[in-house]
Amino acid sequence: MDLLLFSDVHGDREACRRLVDRAADVDVVVGAGDFCVARRNLQAPIETLSAIDTPTVLVPGNAETEDELEDQVDAAGWGAAHVLHGGGTTIDGTPFFGLGGGVPVTPFGPWSYDLTEDEARTLLSDCPEGAVLVAHSPPKDAVDRDSKGQSLGSVAVREAIEAHTPRLTVCGHIHGSWEETAHVGPTPVHNAGPHGRIWTLSGADGA
């Protein structure tokens, strides 16, 4: 199964158009949050991305809420998209599970859609073994370093990976680690970024 992984387009419609062009070449598209900027103008990037007919998994970032993302996906008539936040879906026999929002709580103030570590633990508790985990926030100490080298990832996301051993974890959120890949145990963790990465699931992990 070939996946097109991306995150953090932040309203860049040209980046969205490039992703649309590539989507027909894969089996599943995965968007790990932050489609707009600070809860503003979510409609434009989702309208552009809604041209994707390939099955698509989306989680909200901290720049948009779950409800806002679902509303825009519905308004755009994007029938191929599944919005996940504390839940999952199965595509061609492969389970996907999603968690949106910024974890832990960010310093950005009331516009940011954030979760505490405890809230994230509760939402992650139903992640099935061997799923593709899509979390906006990276796990602690894996692809979570900002431009100053600070580790800003989520303890709860890391615990979920250790407990449920996803085949792959896809994240974004921390721009300083875009396009980097690390491992938590046997699970590859990829901080996608806006340019998109094609990842092939094979056996127990990605290649």
C-alpha positions as CSV (number, residue, x, y, z in Angstrom):
1,M,0.0,0.0,0.0
2,D,1.4,3.4,-1.1
3,L,0.6,6.4,1.1
4,L,1.1,10.1,0.3
5,L,1.9,11.7,3.7
6,F,1.7,15.5,4.3
7,S,1.1,18.0,7.1
8,D,1.1,21.7,7.8
9,V,0.1,23.2,4.5
10,H,-1.1,26.3,6.4
11,G,-3.3,27.6,3.7
12,D,-0.8,27.2,0.8
13,R,-3.1,26.5,-2.1
14,E,-0.1,25.8,-4.4
15,A,1.2,23.1,-2.1
16,C,-2.3,21.7,-2.0
17,R,-2.6,21.6,-5.8
18,R,0.7,19.7,-5.9
19,L,-0.6,17.2,-3.5
20,V,-3.8,16.8,-5.6
21,D,-1.6,16.1,-8.6
22,R,0.3,13.3,-6.8
23,A,-2.7,11.7,-5.1
24,A,-3.8,9.6,-8.0
25,D,-0.5,7.7,-7.9
26,V,-1.1,6.3,-4.3
27,D,-3.6,4.1,-2.5
28,V,-4.2,6.4,0.5
29,V,-3.5,10.1,1.3
30,V,-2.7,11.1,4.9
31,G,-3.0,14.7,6.1
32,A,-1.7,15.2,9.6
33,G,-3.2,18.5,10.4
34,D,-2.7,22.3,10.2
35,F,-4.5,23.0,7.0
36,C,-5.0,26.7,7.8
37,V,-3.4,29.4,10.0
38,A,-4.7,30.2,13.5
39,R,-8.3,29.1,12.7
40,R,-8.6,31.4,9.7
41,N,-9.6,30.6,6.1
42,L,-9.8,26.8,6.4
43,Q,-12.2,26.8,3.4
44,A,-9.6,27.6,0.7
45,P,-7.1,24.7,1.3
46,I,-9.9,22.1,1.9
47,E,-11.7,23.2,-1.3
48,T,-8.4,22.7,-3.2
49,L,-7.6,19.3,-1.6
50,S,-11.2,18.1,-2.1
51,A,-10.3,17.3,-5.7
52,I,-8.5,14.3,-4.3
53,D,-10.6,11.1,-5.1
54,T,-8.1,8.7,-3.4
55,P,-9.2,7.6,0.1
56,T,-7.9,10.2,2.5
57,V,-7.3,10.3,6.2
58,L,-7.2,13.7,7.9
59,V,-6.7,14.8,11.5
60,P,-7.1,18.4,12.8
61,G,-4.0,20.3,13.7
62,N,-3.9,22.9,16.4
63,A,-4.8,25.5,13.7
64,E,-8.3,24.1,13.2
65,T,-10.7,22.1,15.4
66,E,-12.2,18.7,14.6
67,D,-15.6,20.3,14.1
68,E,-14.3,23.0,11.8
69,L,-12.4,20.4,9.7
70,E,-15.5,18.2,9.4
71,D,-17.7,21.1,8.5
72,Q,-15.4,22.2,5.7
73,V,-14.9,18.7,4.4
74,D,-18.7,18.3,4.2
75,A,-19.2,21.7,2.6
76,A,-16.6,20.8,-0.1
77,G,-18.4,17.5,-0.8
78,W,-15.1,15.7,-0.2
79,G,-16.5,12.2,0.0
80,A,-13.1,10.4,-0.1
81,A,-12.0,12.1,3.2
82,H,-12.2,10.6,6.7
83,V,-11.7,13.0,9.6
84,L,-10.3,11.1,12.6
85,H,-9.9,12.4,16.2
86,G,-9.9,9.7,18.8
87,G,-11.3,7.2,16.3
88,G,-10.3,5.1,13.3
89,T,-11.3,3.8,9.9
90,T,-10.2,0.8,7.8
91,I,-9.1,1.2,4.2
92,D,-8.4,-1.8,2.1
93,G,-7.9,-3.9,5.2
94,T,-5.4,-1.5,6.8
95,P,-6.6,0.2,10.1
96,F,-5.9,3.9,10.5
97,F,-6.3,5.8,13.8
98,G,-6.2,9.5,14.3
99,L,-5.5,12.1,17.0
100,G,-5.6,15.8,16.3
101,G,-4.6,19.0,18.1
102,G,-1.5,20.2,19.8
103,V,-0.2,17.9,22.5
104,P,1.0,19.0,25.1
105,V,-0.8,22.4,25.3
106,T,1.0,25.0,23.2
107,P,2.0,28.5,24.2
108,F,0.0,30.0,21.4
109,G,-3.1,31.0,23.4
110,P,-6.9,30.6,23.0
111,W,-6.9,30.1,19.2
112,S,-4.8,27.0,19.3
113,Y,-6.7,23.6,19.4
114,D,-4.8,21.9,22.1
115,L,-5.0,18.8,24.4
116,T,-3.4,18.0,27.7
117,E,-1.4,14.8,27.8
118,D,-4.1,13.1,29.9
119,E,-6.8,14.1,27.3
120,A,-4.6,12.7,24.6
121,R,-4.1,9.4,26.5
122,T,-7.8,8.9,26.8
123,L,-8.4,9.5,23.1
124,L,-5.5,7.3,22.1
125,S,-6.6,4.4,24.2
126,D,-8.6,2.7,21.5
127,C,-5.8,2.7,18.9
128,P,-5.7,-0.8,17.5
129,E,-2.5,-2.9,17.3
130,G,-0.6,-2.5,14.1
131,A,-2.6,0.5,12.8
132,V,-1.3,3.5,10.9
133,L,-1.4,6.2,13.6
134,V,-1.9,9.7,12.4
135,A,-1.2,12.3,15.1
136,H,-0.7,16.0,14.5
137,S,1.8,16.1,17.4
138,P,5.0,14.0,17.2
139,P,6.0,11.7,20.1
140,K,8.4,12.9,22.7
141,D,12.0,12.6,21.6
142,A,11.3,11.6,18.0
143,V,11.1,14.1,15.1
144,D,10.0,16.7,17.6
145,R,12.9,19.2,17.7
146,D,12.1,22.8,16.8
147,S,14.6,25.2,15.1
148,K,16.3,25.8,18.5
149,G,16.7,22.1,19.2
150,Q,14.0,21.9,21.9
151,S,12.1,18.6,22.2
152,L,8.4,19.5,22.0
153,G,6.7,16.2,21.4
154,S,3.9,14.4,23.3
155,V,4.6,11.8,26.0
156,A,1.1,10.4,25.5
157,V,1.7,9.9,21.8
158,R,5.0,8.1,22.5
159,E,3.3,5.9,25.1
160,A,0.6,5.0,22.6
161,I,3.2,4.0,20.0
162,E,5.0,1.9,22.6
163,A,1.8,0.2,23.7
164,H,0.1,-0.4,20.4
165,T,3.1,-0.7,18.0
166,P,1.6,1.0,14.9
167,R,3.0,0.0,11.5
168,L,3.7,3.7,10.9
169,T,3.1,7.0,12.8
170,V,2.6,10.1,10.7
171,C,2.8,13.5,12.4
172,G,3.6,17.2,11.7
173,H,3.3,20.2,14.0
174,I,7.0,20.8,14.7
175,H,8.3,22.6,11.6
176,G,11.9,22.2,12.6
177,S,11.6,18.4,12.1
178,W,9.7,18.4,8.8
179,E,10.6,15.5,6.5
180,E,12.5,13.7,9.2
181,T,12.0,10.0,10.2
182,A,12.9,8.3,13.4
183,H,11.8,5.1,15.2
184,V,10.0,4.4,18.5
185,G,10.8,0.8,19.0
186,P,10.0,-0.9,15.7
187,T,7.6,1.8,14.6
188,P,8.8,4.4,12.0
189,V,7.7,7.9,12.8
190,H,7.6,10.5,10.0
191,N,7.1,14.2,10.4
192,A,5.6,14.8,7.0
193,G,5.6,18.6,6.2
194,P,3.8,20.2,3.3
195,H,5.7,18.9,0.3
196,G,4.5,15.3,0.7
197,R,6.3,12.0,1.0
198,I,5.3,8.7,-0.6
199,W,5.6,5.9,1.8
200,T,5.1,2.2,1.0
201,L,3.7,0.0,3.8
202,S,5.3,-3.5,3.5
203,G,5.2,-6.2,6.1
204,A,5.3,-4.7,9.6
205,D,6.7,-1.3,8.7
206,G,7.3,1.3,6.0
207,A,9.9,1.4,3.4
